[in-house]
Amino acid sequence: MQTADFHGTWSSRIAFLLAAVGAAVGLGNMWKFPYTAGVSGGGAFVLVYLAAVILVAVPIMIAELAIGRRGRRSPVNSLRRVAEADGANPAWKNVGWVNVGAGFLILTFYSVIAGWAMAYIPKLASGMFTRSDADLVSSEFDALLASPMTLIFWHAVFMALTVFIVARGIQDGIEKAVKFLMPSLFLMLLVLVVYACIAGDFGATLDFMFTFDFSKIDVHVVVAAIGQAFFSVSVAMGLLMTYGAYLPESVPIPRASIIIALADTLVALLAGFAIFPVVFANGLDPAEGPGLVFVTLPLAFGHMPLGALFGTLFFVLLVFAALTSSIALFEPIVSWAEEHKGVKRRSSAFAFGTLAFLIGLLTVFSFNLWGGFHPLDSFEMFAGKTIFDVIDYVASNILLPVGGILIALFAGWGMARSSTLEELGLDDSSSFAIWRFLIRYVSPIAVAVVLATLAGG
């Protein structure tokens, strides 16, 4: 089902790979993956994670890219067109709405958190934290969260950057942005790794991340590895299907998917090498979560040689990682609007950007004015959760796993065998048979187990 490209295509294979890796690399795996590896068996967890990537995440990624390239439209319309062409129920298009909705909801609060990182750039650059104590650094973070106007300002700045890039289109906007942002991100990350190795405790980091402790591997760790793999490579958010719609026929989807997954894992490991030597050299707790990034690390940089410079570089790195992900989260809904009734890309980007900004205010107020407001306390799974917690839970723990299962089922059972053979370019080989088995059985069952575990508490 080859049709004219509606939105255009990536200018090259490397442009697509940079965009897709940028979509996968975000705020989460700059800290979460190396920490999870460290507390869950080190190298043993990394092996389980890589197995989960290959057996669960990559097959779904391949499916998304194949559906997107075959449909050449937004996720909703690609699923509808492929379903109709292959004799399946057009209602499969609703899977696209689940994906797009999840990605858009994540964007609304992702922009707020990215705004925190932007707010810290001038703080570090000014030397505010140089020789400061823990109380000062902690109070500065608390003051940031307690100020809705400050959070709104940085949320607006980050969202405006995202809208500006996406409004310019595929090659003039997203592609030009990732061609600058991704090499810059890798360069900054490598510089920070070298700095951390010299100024921090690299030996303790190696022990933390790569000691093979198989005694820590149990059912819960395996489930965590599957969940981390699933979310880390950004499947079921609509963005890979959208980026696949712009993919030239010459790009082999299976090979590209493996490169994306490995590059994402490499960045996560490098982030660990950049962060944890600083953490261990200063006797800090690697389990601090958001506090690690916004409290303990600024404190550590403030007491290290050239700490203001490299601390600033670290937060610029976070913003770049967030921006490559946010444009990918935003593109699916904009591409859908562009396909309807001649809505111009710039108009749809501005309209949905404004909507994302407004919904993001719910997250902003959850950290201050509405911090004690728990709207769904009558439901056990939402008890004690703020509005931000509810949005995060629905998008990450419900919509993403459900969307992933449905994509796997459509690609494995709804899409014609001949269609997937044609898009993947694997011929009727053992490689294709393995992918088809994984997408039909292994991936959906594994994601269903994760979903059931999350639902169970």
Buried (B, 14 or more C-beta within 10 A) or exposed (E): BEEEBBBEBBBBBEBBBBBBBBBBBBBBBBBBBBBBBBBBBBBBBBBBBBBBBBBBBBBBBBBBBBBBBBBBBBBBBBBBBBBBBBEBEEEBBBBBBBBBBBBBBBBBBBBBBBBBBBBBBEBBBEBBBBEBEEEBBBBBBEEBBBBBEBBBBBBBBBBBBBBBBBBBBBBEBBBBBBBEBBEEBBEBBEBBBEBBBEBBBBEBBBEBBBEBEEEBBEEEBBBBBBBBBBBBBBBBBBBBBBBBBBBBEEBBBBEBBBBBBBBBBBBBBBBBBBBBBBBBBBEBEBEBEEBBBBBBBBBBBBBBEEBBBBBBBBBBBBBBBBBBBBBBBBBBBBBBBBBEEEBEBBBBBBBBBEEBBEBBBBBBBBBBEBBEEBEBEEEEBBEEBBBBBBBBBBBBBBBBBBBBBBBBBBBBEBBBEEBBBBBBBBEEEEEBEBBBEBBBEBBBEBBBBBBEBBEEE
